[in-house]
Structure formats: C-alpha cells, structure tokens
Amino acid sequence: MATTPDTYVPLIGCIQGSDSLEAAFEACIPPTNPNHQWLLDCARSAYGRELLFRAGQETAQIKDFNFVPWVVLDGVRVNDAFYALEENLCSRLDAPKPKECSGEK
C-alpha cells in the first residue's frame, strides 16, 4: 500500500491524467501490483464511492473552486501542479530533499 509520499505522490501524478478508472489502473497500477485487485474492487465499491463523495464534499468547501483536479499546496491553488505535481512538491521542500526530488530512483 502507498503509505508514504515517495510511493503515493507518483501514483497521484499518474492517475490524475487518466481518462477513466480503467485507464488509470492500466497505466498506474498494473496487474502485477499485489494490491491491484483490492484497489480496483475498492474503487468500484459502495465504500469507494462514499470516499469519493466525502472528498467531493471537502473540495466543495474551497473558495472559487471550478476545476478538477484542484491542486492546493501550502494553502494556495497551484495550476502548474496539475501538470508537474512532483516538481512543485519538491520545490517546496526544505533540505535534505528526498532522492526522488533529484531524479534518482
């Protein structure tokens, strides 16, 4: 499971550009991932829809919200983060930055 930023930020970056749930899973969570089926089942379930609904309710509280995804970093909307989430996150981190910010893998 993606429990740390170095695992879930790249996943979010991948998913945010997908046209559908199926496209997101194909591109970002391949069948070889041990959590693939569990995540797909959750995303398609009533519980997954409930989580999405709750996230939508929180999003609706953002002033002047009119676009998805609406990326907020340090309390400010950052349009460029829609296209370059990792770069925008890394630019806000203090040293020492994680190796992912230097392009290392």
C-alpha positions in Angstrom: 0.0 0.0 0.0 1.1 3.5 -0.7 1.6 5.0 2.8 4.5 7.4 2.3 4.8 10.4 -0.1 7.5 8.7 -2.1 5.0 6.0 -3.0 1.7 7.8 -3.3 2.8 11.1 -4.9 4.0 9.5 -8.2 0.8 7.4 -8.2 -1.4 10.5 -7.8 0.6 12.1 -10.6 -0.1 9.1 -12.9 -3.7 8.8 -12.0 -4.6 12.5 -12.4 -4.0 12.4 -16.1 -6.2 9.3 -16.8 -9.4 9.4 -18.7 -11.2 6.7 -16.8 -10.8 4.3 -13.8 -9.8 1.5 -16.2 -7.2 3.7 -17.9 -5.7 4.7 -14.6 -5.4 1.1 -13.4 -3.8 0.0 -16.7 -1.3 2.8 -16.7 -0.6 3.3 -12.9 -1.4 0.1 -11.0 -0.5 -2.9 -13.3 -1.9 -6.4 -12.5 1.5 -7.4 -11.2 1.0 -5.0 -8.3 -0.1 -7.1 -5.3 -2.7 -4.6 -4.4 -4.2 -4.2 -7.9 -7.4 -6.2 -7.4 -8.0 -5.0 -3.9 -7.7 -1.3 -5.1 -9.8 -1.9 -8.1 -12.5 -3.6 -6.1 -12.5 -0.8 -3.5 -12.6 1.9 -6.3 -15.7 0.2 -7.8 -17.4 -0.5 -4.4 -20.0 1.5 -2.5 -17.3 2.3 0.1 -15.1 3.7 -2.7 -17.9 5.8 -3.9 -18.5 7.0 -0.4 -14.9 8.0 0.0 -15.1 9.9 -3.3 -18.3 11.6 -2.2 -16.6 12.7 1.1 -13.6 14.1 -0.8 -16.0 15.9 -3.1 -17.7 17.5 -0.1 -14.4 18.7 1.3 -13.5 20.0 -2.2 -16.8 21.9 -2.4 -15.6 24.0 0.6 -12.8 25.5 -1.3 -13.5 29.1 -2.3 -13.8 29.7 -6.1 -13.4 26.0 -6.9 -14.3 25.3 -10.5 -11.9 22.7 -11.9 -10.8 19.1 -11.1 -8.1 18.4 -10.1 -7.8 21.5 -8.0 -4.3 21.2 -6.5 -3.6 23.2 -3.4 -0.1 23.4 -1.9 0.7 25.3 1.2 -2.9 26.6 1.2 -2.7 28.1 -2.3 -4.0 26.8 -5.6 -1.1 25.9 -7.9 -2.3 25.5 -11.6 1.1 24.2 -12.7 1.0 21.3 -10.2 -1.8 19.8 -12.3 0.9 19.1 -14.9 4.0 18.8 -12.7 2.9 17.7 -9.2 6.3 16.1 -8.1 8.3 19.1 -9.4 6.0 21.5 -7.5 6.1 19.5 -4.3 9.9 19.1 -4.4 10.4 22.9 -4.9 8.6 23.5 -1.6 10.6 21.0 0.5 13.5 22.1 2.7 16.8 20.3 2.6 17.5 17.5 2.8 15.2 16.7 0.0 14.3 13.0 -0.8 16.2 11.4 -3.6 13.1 11.5 -5.8 13.5 15.2 -6.0 16.9 14.9 -7.5 15.7 12.5 -10.2 17.4 9.5 -8.5 15.4 6.2 -8.2 
